[in-house]
Amino acid sequence: MILNQDGSVHGQPKKMVYFPSLSSGAYASPLTKDAEVAPGVPYRFWDDRVPDEWRYKYFLMTAGHLYKKADIRQKWGLQDTLVFGDSGGFQIATGALKWDMALRDQIFEWLEANSDIACNIDIPPRVTYEGRFQECLDMSLDNFKYFEKKQSGKTNFLNVVQGSNPQEFRHWYNTVKGLEFGGWCIGSSRRLVDFMYILSLMIKEKEFLKENNTWVHLLGISKVSDFFVLAYLQKLMNQYTGNRITISTDSSSPGQYPIFGQMVWSPNWKDQVFNMLYFPKDGSNMGYPDHGHLPSLVNHPGVPYFTYDIAKNWSTEAVTRATYHNLHMYIYTVDNVEKLIDTCPLEAMVDIIPNDLIQVLRSMEEMFNSPDPIAVYERYRQFYVKYGGENVMNIAKEVATEFFDYTVFDSVDMKKLKKEQKLLKTK
């Protein structure tokens, strides 16, 4: 697969892109060690040693975790893979990274050296910056001007919009919209009601008609319903912008589910959730077979080697193998959602997906055709609220403890994980 910086493949119409965010945590170890999920097949799913049908040439790397590793792209063999660079705003908001000007320069250089598309460094008004919206906007604007002046064109840098309500989104957007970048990163997008307001605002302001905009990325969403929304938005963007803008998103969810003993079995179109297989910390009483591999809807290279004896112990190896499997189930989901969107009219989907979700998709088309997209947003707002919510798993502590022994993972910083999950739940 030959990818251009704008995400196109051999000049075909643009497709929605899902970037797995697996550059930190437990999955980073097999990537660094170039470990194998099957004989001759690396965990590096983008690698040319992976069979063609299972090779996936998209990856997100996080500056917040990797900015000190200047040559990480080369070390991980990502030279011919489309790499999205996260600037580390997430880690700044949690306090994992202490913000200073020296860090800004270091992250900029790292992004230009290691990514094809990247977010500017924004300071999200969350967690440690909660209640400091204007201060975050001022700091972010200063960073954006720095990036605008210093960008060389090697990396397609994206503007960023943040906020927590329509007034904040509008103020932030109006403050930064004049800067020259190649598109937009939309923060605070885990609540559909927020994203839809930003979308209606940008359509009203004719933002997507600007020739410099080639990319729109929604930060950190990957529910089944999200994929339907983004695939339909991609279809509309192709239609209304002449196939110029690529829609994308990212998430670390394939690697988060296994931490709680979960493996993705299949997408559930009607309920818009992922069906899961659950593996408790002690599987001795679950009646699992003694031999054979775990069932899978997709026969990826790792399937024959993820066996019940590995799953019963749910060790670091099990988590890593489950992450690899979950990634391929996410790719499977995106591919099938796109097939539905491309070939099936909305009216014919009534027996496949919820009617409320069909209304959400229909509303986006109305926004592009309406002289007042924000009025369309207001009319459909009830549907957005219904499909809002968080991307991370809401698992009660007592349930998580029943299914998973946190002490077995030396490679996972649980304190840091819980802090990051707290941030996710506030967005």
N, C-alpha and C positions, 0 to 999 in steps of 0.2 A: 504494500500500500504506500503510495507516494502522497504525502500531505503537504499542502502549501500553508503558509502562515495564516491564511484566512480560513483554514479548515476544509477547503474543498478537496475532493478526491478525484483526480483525473478529469477535472472540469465538470463533474456531475452536479446536479442541484444540491444545495446545502442541506445537510442533515444535522439534527440536534446532536450535540456532543456531550457525553458523560465522561467527566474526568475523575477517576478514582483517586482519592486522597489517602494514600497509603505509604507516605514517605517517612512517617514517624511511628513510634509504638512497636508492637511485637513484630509486625510484618517487615519492618526496616531491616531486621537482622538477616533474614534469608536473601534480601536484596543485596545487602552489603557483602555477604559471604558468597553470593552467586550460587545459592543452594538449589537443589533440584526437587521438583514436585513429583517427577517420574524420571526414570533413567534417560538421561540425555535431554530432558526438558526442564528448563529453569523456572523458578518462581517469577522471574522477570518476564511477565506475560507479553511484553513488547518485543522480546528478543527474537532474532531470526532463527534461532534453534527451535522455537515453538512452531508446531505445525500450522500451516497457513490459516486453517479455519478457526483456530483458537488464538491466533496472535492478535493483540489489541494495542494499537499504536497511540494511545492517549494516556497521559499521566499528569497528576498535579504534584508539584513539589512545594514545600512550605519553607519560606525563608526564615520564619520564626524558629524553626528547628535546625535548619541546615545552613544558615548564612555564613557560618565559619568554615564550611567545606566548599571552597571556591571551585573545585573541579568535580563536584559530585555528579554532574550530568555525564561527563566522560567516564567516570569510574563505574557508573551503573549502566553504561552502554545505551544512553538515551539520545544519541546524536541524530538518529533519523526518526525519532518519535516526537509527536506534537506535545510539547510540555507547557503546561499552565503554571505560572509562578504566583503563588500566594505571598503577599508582601509581609505578612506577620502582624497585621492589625489585630487579628484574633488573640494572639499571644500578648500583645501590648495591652489589650483590654482586660485580660485576665490577670495582668501583673507578672506573667511569666517572663516577659521581656521589659526591661526598664528603658523608657524612651529617652534618647538623646540624639543630638545632631550627628555625632560620629556613627551611630547605628544607622541613621538614614542613608548616609553615603555608602556604607558597607552593604546595606541591603540593595540599594540601587545597582551597584556594581555586580552583586551576586545575581540579581534578576536578569541583567543584560547578558551575563555569561552563561546562564543556565536555563533560560526559558524563552519560548517563542511569543507567548502572550502573558501579560502580567497585570495585576492590579497595582495602582498607586498605593502608597502607604496612607491609609486612612486611620484615624483614631476613633473607633466606634464609641458612641456615648453609652457604654454598657459597663456593668460590674464596677471596676475601680473608677470608671469615669461616669457613673450613673449620676444624672442630674446636672451634668456639665456640658450640655449640648453645644452652646455657643463656643465654649473653649475648645471642644473637640473639632468643631467646624473650622475655627480659626487655625488650629494646628494642622488640620488636614489640608486646608487651602494652601498654607505655606509649603507643605510637602508637595502638593500637586504642581505648584508653580515651579518648584525645584525640578521635579521630574520632567515637566514640559520643556524647560530650558535645556536640560541635560540629555534628554533622550536622543539617541543616534539613529533610530530606525531599525536597529537590529532586533529589538523586541517591540511588539505591538502593545504599548501601555494603554490601560483602560482607566477612564475616569470612574469615580465611585460616588454613589449616593447612599446616604444613611439617614436614619430617623426612627421615630416610633409612632408618629401620627401624621395625618395629611399636612398639617401646618409645618412640621419640621421637615418632612420630605420636600415640600415645595420650596421652603427657604433654602435648604441645602442645595437643591438642584439649581435654583436661580442664581446662587452664589458661585457655583463652579462650572456652569454649563458653557461658558465662553472659552474654556481652555481647549487646546488642540490635542486631542487624543484619538485613538482608533476605535472607540466604543465605550461601553459602560459595564461596570460591575455594580450589581444591585445588592446592597446589604439589607439586613432586616427582612429578608424575603421568605423566611420560614412560615410566616403567616400570609396566607394567600390574599387576605384582604388588604395587606400592605402592598404586596407586589402589584396587585391589580390597580391600586391607586396610582402607583408610580408609572405603570404602563399607560394608564389613561392620561396622566399628566404629560408624558413624553410624546404621545400621539398628538395631543392638543397643541403642544409646542412645536410640532413637526420635527422633532429631534431625529427620527429615523430617516428623514429625507435628506439629511446632511451626508454628503458623499464620503466624508472622512470616517463615518461610523460603519465598521465592518463586523463588529462583534458585540453581543450582549450576554453577559455572564451573570447567573444568579448564584449567589454564594451559598453553598451547603444545603441543597434540598434534593431529596431523592425518594420521596414517597411515590407509590404507584400513581396516585392522582397527579403528582407533580410532573411525572413523565408525560402523561396525557396533555397537560396544560402546555408544557414546553414543546412537545412535538407539534401540537396544533399551532402554537405561536410561530414555530419555524415555518410551517406551511404558509401562514399568513405573511410572514416576513418575505418569503420567496416571492409571493404574489405581489405584494405592495411595494417592495423595494428593489425589484428586479434581481432577485437572487444575490443580494449584496451582503446581507447580514447573517451571521451564524449565531444561533442560540446555544448556550451551554450551561451546564451546572456541574457541581462536584459534591462529593461527600466521602466521609470515612466510614459510613455505615457498614459496608461489607466486613470491616475489621472490628467494628464495635459490637455487632451481634454476638460473635463467638465469645466475647468476654463474659457474656451472660448465658453461655451454654446454648446458643441458638444458631441454627443453620437454616438458611433460606431454602425452602422446598419449591415454592412456586408463587407466581403472582396470582392474586385473586381479583379478577376484573370487577366482579359485582360488588364486593365489599371494599375494593381499592386498598388492600393490605397485602403483605407478604405472608403466605402460609409458612409456618416454621416447624422444624423438627427440634425437639428439646433434649438436651443431654445434661442430666444432673451431675454434681461433682463426684458422686459414687454411683456408677451405673450397674453395680452388681445385682441389684434387685429389680432391674427394669425388664428382664426377660429378653435381652438382646441375644442374637445368634452368637455363637462362639467364633464363627468364621465368616468370611466374605466381606465385601465392601459396602459402604453406606449407599442407599438408593439415591439416584440423581436423575433429574429430567434431562440433563445435558451430559453427554459422554465426553467430558473434557479429559485431558491427559492425566489429571490427578485422581480420577474416580477409582481406578483399580487399587490405588495405594492408600486410600482413606478407609481403613478397616475398622471393624467393630472393637477390636482389642485396643486400638488407638483411641477410639471415641470413648470407651468405658473409663479410661484414665483421665481424659480431657486435659491433657498436658499442653505445654507450649506447642508441641508438634500438632496436636489436634486443633488448637486455635489457628495456627498458621494455615493448615490444610482447609479448615472451614472458611477462613478468609478468602483463600484462592477460589474455593467453590462458590461462595457468595458473590464474588466479583463476577463470575461467569453467569450467575443467575441474574444479576443486575443488567449485564450486557444483553442477555436473552430477553429480559423484560423490555428494555429500550427498543431493541430490534422489533419485537412483536407489537409494541405500542405504535411505532412508526408505520408498520405495515397496515395496522388498523386505520390509522389517521389518513394514510395515503390512498387507501383503496375503498374505504367504507364511509358513505355520507353520514352525517350526524343523525339523521332521521332513522337510519338503519341500525344504529348502535343501542337502541333502547333496551334490547334484551341482553346486551353485553356489559354495559357500564351503567351506573346510576343516572337517572334522569337529571338530578341536580348537577352532576358533573357535565352533562351535555349542555345545560344552561350556562355553566361557566365558560365552556368552549364557545358557545354561540355568542356570548357577550363580547368576547375579544374581537370577533368578526364585526360585530356592530360598532365597536369602538373605532375600528379602522375606517368605517364607512360613515360615521356620524360627524356632523359639524360640532358636536359637543360631547366628546368622549367621557368627560367627567360625569355628565348626566347619565350616561350609560352605566358607568361605575356605580352611581348611587342607586340606580334602578335594580341592579343585580347584586347589590352588596350582601343581601341575606345569604346568597349562595356561596359567596366568598368566605363569609364567616363560618359557614358549615364546614367548608373544606380547609379552614385554617388550621393552626396548631403547629406542633413541633415535629422536627424530623427525627430526633433521637427517641430511643425507646423509653417509655414511661413504665418502668417496672418497679413495683413496690420492693422496698429493701428486704422484707422478709421472704418474698418470692425469689429475689435474686440470690439471697443467701442459701435458700434451699437448693437451688440449681447450680450454684457455683462457689468454689472455694477460692477466694481472692488471693490466698497466700501462695498459690503455686506459680505465680508469674513474676519472676524476678525482673523480666524485661519490661513490665508494664508499671509505670509510675501511677499508682492508683490515686494518690493525693492530687496529682496534676490532672488525671482523667476526670475526677469528680469536679474539680474546679472548672474544667472546660465544659463539662456537661451542664454545670450551673449557668454558664454563659449561654449555651444553646437554648436552655429553657426560658431565658429572658428575652429572646429575640422573637 
